[in-house]
């Protein structure tokens, strides 16, 4: 009990749910979900995602949160506490956030830079051809904005679980939801006639987004959509990154885990859907379906052009949008850093303040290298999936496409076949709480989830290509 108090804990289930949802709601929801939905037949992708959220996501979330609460430890030491021969899995689970944190903070700095452009009345610069490339390849400015964003993240984690993470989440998450809903409603009201005389509306874009398109649907295409939805859900619910184990270790024993997992699922799915609702209709109205892009190009190239096409109101919408993105990114980067800080505290028995400083210095060094990866440290590497990348892309590919699936697969094998699902079920039903999807959980963690993840991993390695 003394150790638990020293580590900190969430004050209640609401604080935990908002913090976990804040972690899950990040840049992946905003710039990847809309692109995949537009690419993969709109409603077909949405339906696959929803079904997977209630099965795949539910199983992984439940497993990691239960492991965290049962052991009372962060990922680096929790796996060994669960089984003495699984310490290596804890090391891998801790490597994931250690690789993601530096480049996530670099991208967070990009968001702050664009927010500053809109606030200071210089939004027109963001629309210029090549502006984004010119900015990220500069040697000084990206580092400055990275440092500002990293400092914000360090400050919140330094403050601790209750005064830092929980307080930030309870303030930002409600604001985030209101902002996303506001932009989504505005997006539906848009109407634009292009130079060729073609008129498109936000409602038409909405129908493209939500109505299933089965034109040319084949088994190969459906499997592609299913794997896209699996990959998106896998990354967006913050599993296999040590985060949910860490947050689970701060959850009090009397908290109903089933109810909390359900609420996190709802939050994440709602925000992912709304991210598509605010982006797809707007981009379609002003740029057509060909305007959709994935990754940074959507947020830093396509959307500024959309905001400019809106006229005067576009400046206001741009400010609101980048504030919303900054909030979403910050709640995620805080959770990523907390997984590493908490692991250092548990493993090396050092204070939160020292651990936060050490991790912050590590992120500073690697993040600076990521910034310089676009100029003085520039190189190109062909990745196993066929894409070409620099330092940021290599870190992203290694952590997201290789380490995360491996950690999740090993976790499923550990829980499903070694320590048995009863270990998690007993933790979930502690205090007499009912586990309504217990049968589904057992099937998912033992068979379905590992099979889907093995397929994802083989795709990422370029071994399987449908």
C-alpha positions in Angstrom: 0.0 0.0 0.0 2.9 2.3 0.8 4.4 1.7 -2.7 1.0 2.5 -4.3 0.8 5.8 -2.5 4.4 6.7 -3.5 3.6 5.9 -7.2 0.3 7.8 -7.1 -3.1 6.9 -8.2 -6.2 8.2 -10.0 -8.8 9.8 -7.7 -11.6 7.7 -9.3 -12.9 6.0 -12.4 -13.7 9.3 -14.2 -10.1 10.6 -13.9 -8.8 7.2 -15.1 -11.2 7.0 -18.1 -10.5 10.6 -19.2 -6.7 10.0 -18.9 -6.9 6.7 -20.8 -9.2 8.2 -23.4 -6.8 11.2 -23.7 -4.0 8.8 -24.4 -6.0 6.9 -27.0 -7.2 10.1 -28.7 -4.1 11.4 -30.6 -2.7 12.3 -33.9 -3.5 8.8 -35.3 -7.2 9.5 -34.9 -7.0 12.8 -36.6 -4.8 12.3 -39.7 -5.0 8.5 -40.3 -8.6 7.6 -39.6 -10.2 10.0 -42.0 -7.8 9.0 -44.8 -8.5 5.3 -44.3 -12.3 5.8 -44.1 -12.3 7.8 -47.4 -10.0 5.2 -49.1 -11.7 2.1 -47.8 -15.3 2.5 -48.9 -16.6 4.9 -46.1 -19.2 2.9 -44.2 -17.5 -0.4 -44.9 -14.4 0.8 -43.0 -16.5 2.3 -40.2 -18.4 -0.9 -39.7 -15.3 -3.0 -39.6 -13.7 -0.5 -37.1 -16.8 -0.6 -34.9 -16.9 -4.4 -34.7 -13.2 -4.6 -34.1 -13.4 -1.9 -31.3 -16.0 -4.1 -29.5 -13.9 -7.3 -29.8 -10.3 -6.7 -30.7 -9.8 -3.4 -28.9 -11.9 -4.6 -25.9 -9.7 -7.7 -25.4 -6.3 -5.8 -25.6 -7.5 -2.9 -23.4 -8.9 -5.2 -20.8 -5.8 -7.3 -20.7 -3.3 -4.5 -20.3 -5.4 -2.5 -17.7 -5.9 -5.7 -15.7 -2.2 -6.6 -15.8 -1.3 -3.1 -14.5 -3.8 -3.1 -11.7 -3.0 -6.7 -10.7 0.7 -6.1 -10.5 0.6 -2.5 -9.4 3.6 -1.9 -11.6 4.5 -0.3 -15.0 5.4 -2.4 -18.1 9.1 -2.8 -17.5 8.5 -4.8 -14.3 4.8 -5.8 -14.6 5.4 -8.7 -17.0 8.1 -10.2 -14.8 5.8 -9.9 -11.8 3.1 -11.8 -13.8 5.5 -14.5 -14.9 9.2 -14.7 -13.9 10.4 -15.7 -17.4 8.7 -12.8 -19.2 10.9 -9.9 -18.1 12.1 -9.6 -21.7 8.6 -8.7 -22.8 8.6 -5.8 -20.3 11.8 -4.5 -21.8 10.2 -4.6 -25.3 7.0 -3.0 -24.1 9.1 -0.1 -22.6 11.1 0.3 -25.8 8.0 1.2 -27.7 7.2 4.5 -25.9 10.9 5.3 -25.7 11.1 5.2 -29.5 7.8 7.1 -30.0 8.1 9.9 -27.4 10.9 11.9 -29.2 9.4 12.0 -32.7 5.8 12.5 -31.3 7.1 15.6 -29.5 8.7 16.8 -32.8 5.4 16.5 -34.6 3.7 18.2 -31.6 6.1 21.1 -32.2 4.9 21.3 -35.8 1.3 21.6 -34.5 2.3 24.5 -32.2 4.1 26.2 -35.1 1.0 26.0 -37.3 -1.2 27.2 -34.4 1.1 30.2 -34.0 0.7 31.0 -37.8 -3.1 31.2 -37.4 -3.1 33.1 -34.1 -0.7 35.7 -35.4 -2.5 36.3 -38.7 0.1 34.6 -40.9 -2.1 31.7 -42.0 -1.5 32.6 -45.6 2.1 31.3 -45.3 0.9 27.8 -44.5 -0.9 27.6 -47.9 2.2 28.3 -49.9 3.5 25.5 -52.0 6.4 23.8 -50.3 6.0 25.8 -47.0 5.7 22.6 -44.8 8.8 21.1 -46.4 10.7 24.4 -46.0 9.8 24.5 -42.4 10.7 21.0 -41.3 14.0 21.1 -43.2 15.1 24.3 -41.5 17.9 23.7 -38.9 16.7 26.0 -36.0 12.9 26.6 -36.0 11.7 23.0 -35.8 14.0 22.4 -32.8 12.6 25.5 -31.0 9.0 24.4 -31.4 10.0 20.8 -30.4 11.6 22.2 -27.2 8.5 24.1 -26.3 6.2 21.1 -26.8 8.6 18.8 -24.9 8.7 21.2 -22.0 4.9 21.2 -21.8 4.9 17.4 -21.7 7.7 17.2 -19.1 5.9 19.7 -16.9 2.7 17.7 -16.8 4.4 14.4 -16.1 6.7 16.1 -13.5 3.6 17.2 -11.6 2.5 13.5 -11.1 -0.6 11.4 -11.6 -3.2 13.4 -9.7 -1.9 17.0 -10.1 -0.5 16.5 -13.6 -2.0 13.7 -15.8 -5.5 13.5 -14.2 -6.0 17.3 -13.9 -4.8 17.8 -17.5 -7.2 15.2 -18.9 -10.2 16.3 -16.9 -9.7 19.8 -18.3 -8.7 19.1 -21.9 -10.8 16.1 -22.8 -14.2 17.8 -22.4 -12.9 20.9 -24.3 -11.5 18.6 -27.0 -14.9 16.9 -27.5 -16.7 20.3 -27.8 -14.2 21.6 -30.3 -14.4 18.5 -32.5 -18.2 18.5 -32.4 -18.2 22.2 -33.3 -15.9 21.8 -36.3 -17.9 18.7 -37.4 -21.2 20.6 -37.5 -19.5 23.4 -39.4 -18.0 21.0 -41.9 -21.4 19.6 -42.8 -22.7 23.1 -43.6 -20.0 23.8 -46.2 -20.7 24.4 -49.9 -18.2 25.3 -52.7 -18.2 25.7 -56.5 -14.8 25.1 -58.0 -13.2 26.7 -61.1 -14.7 24.2 -63.4 -18.2 25.0 -62.1 -18.7 21.8 -60.1 -20.5 22.4 -56.8 -19.8 20.1 -53.8 -21.3 20.2 -50.3 -20.3 19.0 -46.9 -23.4 16.7 -46.8 -22.2 15.0 -50.0 -18.8 14.4 -48.3 -20.6 13.1 -45.2 -22.4 10.5 -47.3 -19.2 9.4 -48.9 -17.8 9.0 -45.4 -20.6 7.0 -43.8 -22.5 5.2 -46.6 -20.9 1.8 -47.4 -19.5 1.6 -50.9 -19.4 -2.0 -52.2 -18.4 -1.0 -55.8 -15.8 -3.5 -57.0 -15.7 -5.2 -53.6 -13.7 -8.4 -53.7 -12.4 -10.7 -51.0 -8.9 -9.2 -51.5 -10.2 -5.7 -51.1 -12.3 -6.6 -48.1 -9.3 -8.2 -46.3 -7.3 -5.0 -47.1 -10.1 -2.9 -45.5 -10.2 -5.2 -42.5 -6.5 -5.1 -41.9 -6.5 -1.3 -42.3 -9.2 -1.1 -39.6 -7.3 -3.5 -37.4 -4.1 -1.5 -37.8 -5.9 1.8 -37.1 -7.6 0.4 -34.0 -4.4 -1.2 -32.7 -2.6 2.1 -32.8 -5.4 4.4 -31.7 -6.3 2.6 -28.4 -2.8 2.9 -27.1 -2.1 -0.8 -26.5 1.3 -2.5 -26.7 2.9 0.7 -25.7 3.0 0.1 -21.9 0.6 3.0 -21.4 -2.5 1.1 -20.4 -0.5 -1.1 -18.1 0.9 2.0 -16.5 -2.4 3.7 -16.1 -4.0 0.4 -14.9 -1.4 0.3 -12.1 -2.8 3.7 -10.8 -6.4 2.4 -10.8 -7.9 1.7 -7.4 -9.1 -1.9 -6.6 -12.7 -0.8 -6.2 -12.9 0.6 -9.7 -15.1 -1.4 -12.1 -12.7 -2.2 -14.9 -15.3 -3.5 -17.3 -17.3 -0.3 -17.1 -14.1 1.8 -17.5 -13.0 -0.2 -20.6 -16.4 0.3 -22.2 -16.2 4.0 -21.6 -12.7 4.2 -23.1 -13.9 2.3 -26.1 -16.8 4.7 -26.6 -14.6 7.8 -26.2 -12.0 6.6 -28.6 -14.5 5.4 -31.3 -16.6 8.6 -31.0 -13.5 10.9 -31.4 -12.2 8.8 -34.3 -15.6 9.0 -36.0 -15.8 12.8 -35.4 -12.3 13.3 -36.7 -13.5 11.9 -40.0 -16.7 13.9 -39.8 -14.8 17.2 -39.4 -12.2 16.4 -42.1 -13.7 14.3 -44.9 -16.7 16.6 -45.7 -14.5 19.7 -45.6 -11.7 18.3 -47.8 -14.2 16.8 -50.2 -16.1 20.1 -50.5 -13.0 22.1 -51.5 -10.7 19.5 -53.0 -12.8 16.5 -54.0 -12.0 12.9 -53.0 -8.5 13.3 -54.4 -7.7 15.8 -51.7 -7.5 13.2 -49.0 -4.0 12.3 -47.9 -2.5 10.4 -45.0 0.0 11.5 -42.3 1.4 15.1 -42.0 0.4 16.0 -45.6 -3.3 16.0 -44.6 -2.9 18.2 -41.5 -0.1 20.5 -42.7 -0.7 20.7 -46.4 -4.3 19.8 -47.4 -6.3 21.3 -44.5 -4.6 24.8 -44.6 -5.7 25.0 -48.2 -9.2 24.1 -47.2 -9.2 26.7 -44.4 -8.0 29.4 -46.9 -10.8 28.4 -49.3 -13.4 29.1 -46.6 -12.5 32.8 -46.5 -12.5 34.9 -43.4 -14.1 32.2 -41.2 -11.3 29.8 -42.2 -8.8 31.7 -39.9 -11.1 31.1 -36.9 -11.7 27.4 -37.9 -7.9 27.0 -38.4 -7.2 28.3 -34.9 -9.9 26.1 -33.3 -8.7 23.1 -35.3 -5.0 23.4 -34.3 -5.9 24.1 -30.7 -7.9 20.9 -30.7 -5.0 19.0 -32.4 -2.5 20.4 -29.8 -4.8 19.2 -26.9 -5.1 15.7 -28.5 -1.4 15.5 -29.1 -0.5 16.7 -25.6 -2.7 14.2 -23.7 -1.1 11.4 -25.8 2.5 12.5 -25.4 2.0 12.8 -21.6 0.8 9.2 -21.5 3.7 8.0 -23.6 6.2 9.7 -21.4 4.5 8.5 -18.2 4.9 4.9 -19.3 8.7 5.4 -19.4 8.9 7.5 -16.3 6.9 5.1 -14.3 9.0 2.2 -15.5 12.2 3.9 -14.4 10.6 4.6 -11.0 9.6 1.0 -10.5 12.8 -0.6 -11.9 15.5 1.7 -10.5 13.7 3.0 -7.4 14.3 6.6 -8.2 11.9 9.5 -7.6 9.4 10.8 -10.1 11.3 14.1 -10.4 14.6 12.4 -11.3 13.0 10.0 -13.6 11.1 12.7 -15.5 14.3 14.8 -15.9 16.3 11.8 -17.2 13.6 10.8 -19.6 13.2 14.4 -20.7 16.9 14.6 -21.5 16.7 11.4 -23.5 13.8 12.7 -25.5 15.7 16.0 -26.0 18.7 14.2 -27.5 16.7 11.8 -29.8 14.1 14.4 -30.7 16.9 16.8 -31.8 18.3 14.1 -34.0 14.8 13.6 -35.5 14.7 17.3 -36.3 18.1 17.2 -37.9 17.1 14.1 -39.8 15.5 16.5 -42.3 18.7 18.5 -42.9 22.2 17.8 -41.6 21.5 14.1 -40.7 19.3 13.4 -43.7 19.4 10.0 -45.3 16.9 7.8 -47.1 16.3 4.1 -46.1 14.0 1.7 -47.9 11.8 0.0 -45.3 10.6 -3.7 -45.5 7.1 -2.5 -46.4 8.5 -0.7 -49.5 8.3 2.9 -48.2 11.3 5.2 -48.0 12.0 7.0 -44.7 14.3 9.2 -42.7 15.0 9.1 -38.9 11.4 9.8 -37.9 10.0 7.3 -40.4 12.4 4.6 -39.2 11.5 5.1 -35.6 7.8 5.2 -36.4 8.0 2.0 -38.6 10.1 0.0 -36.0 7.9 0.9 -33.0 4.5 0.8 -34.7 4.8 -1.9 -37.3 7.2 -4.3 -35.6 7.6 -3.9 -31.9 3.9 -3.1 -31.1 2.5 -6.2 -32.8 5.3 -8.4 -31.3 4.5 -7.1 -27.8 0.7 -7.6 -28.3 1.1 -11.1 -29.7 3.4 -12.1 -26.8 1.0 -10.6 -24.3 -1.9 -12.6 -25.8 0.2 -15.8 -25.7 1.2 -15.1 -22.1 -2.4 -14.4 -20.9 -4.1 -16.8 -23.2 -1.9 -19.8 -22.9 0.7 -19.5 -20.1 -0.9 -17.7 -17.0 -4.4 -18.4 -18.5 -7.3 -15.9 -19.1 -8.5 -16.6 -15.5 -5.7 -14.3 -14.3 -7.2 -11.3 -16.0 -10.8 -12.4 -15.4 -10.2 -12.7 -11.7 -8.8 -9.1 -11.7 -11.7 -7.7 -13.7 -14.3 -9.4 -11.5 -12.6 -8.3 -8.3 -15.1 -6.9 -5.8 -18.0 -8.8 -7.4 -18.1 -6.9 -10.7 -19.7 -8.8 -13.6 -17.7 -9.6 -16.8 -20.5 -9.7 -19.4 -18.1 -10.5 -22.4 -16.0 -13.1 -20.6 -16.6 -15.8 -23.2 -15.8 -13.4 -26.0 -12.7 -12.2 -24.2 -11.3 -15.7 -23.9 -11.8 -16.5 -27.6 -10.3 -13.1 -28.6 -7.2 -13.2 -26.4 -6.4 -16.9 -27.1 -7.0 -17.1 -30.9 -8.5 -14.2 -32.8 -6.3 -11.2 -31.7 -3.0 -13.1 -32.1 -3.9 -14.4 -35.5 -4.9 -10.9 -36.7 -1.7 -9.4 -35.3 0.5 -12.0 -36.9 -1.1 -11.1 -40.2 -0.5 -7.4 -39.6 3.2 -8.1 -38.7 3.8 -10.2 -41.8 2.3 -7.4 -43.9 4.5 -4.8 -42.2 7.6 -7.0 -42.9 6.6 -7.2 -46.6 6.1 -11.0 -46.4 2.4 -10.9 -47.1 1.0 -8.6 -49.7 -2.7 -9.0 -50.7 
